[in-house]
């Protein structure tokens, strides 16, 4: 099925899949929506962006490489929770081999990595992680720090 879209020159046609890719929100917009929601909901846990992606000129790319920029590092990090978030577009988002390697390494080091295909998907996964984190912390407190009931 081919669709006509005003996103292209008049009279140009594209497939339904091409139309979805072109009209899906960009990763930047999805990430901004996620960060705004995170900051409003969990201000006690700061989130930061790792500026590893994007197109750069040769001089700037060389400088960033010397400064420690690494390809594939996830887009966002919540340091106090050891949570990393990789944002992808809802349509056409793909994890690169470098990203997959970083995800595996981070998980091996005890971190949590989620890949969100859009802000809503990332939020659903992040909420599940936070709820599990809080439940585990509460269980640890109860087990290790609260007074024990004497055995009758």
Secondary structure, 3 states (H helix, E strand, C coil): CEEECCCCCCCCEEEHHHHHHHHCCCHHHHHHHHHHHHHHHCCCCCCEECCCCCCCCHHHHHHHHHCCCCCCCCCEEEHHHCEEEEEECCCCCCCCHHHHHHHHHHHHCCCEEEEEECHHHHHHHHHHHHHHHHHHHHHHHHHHCCCCCCCC
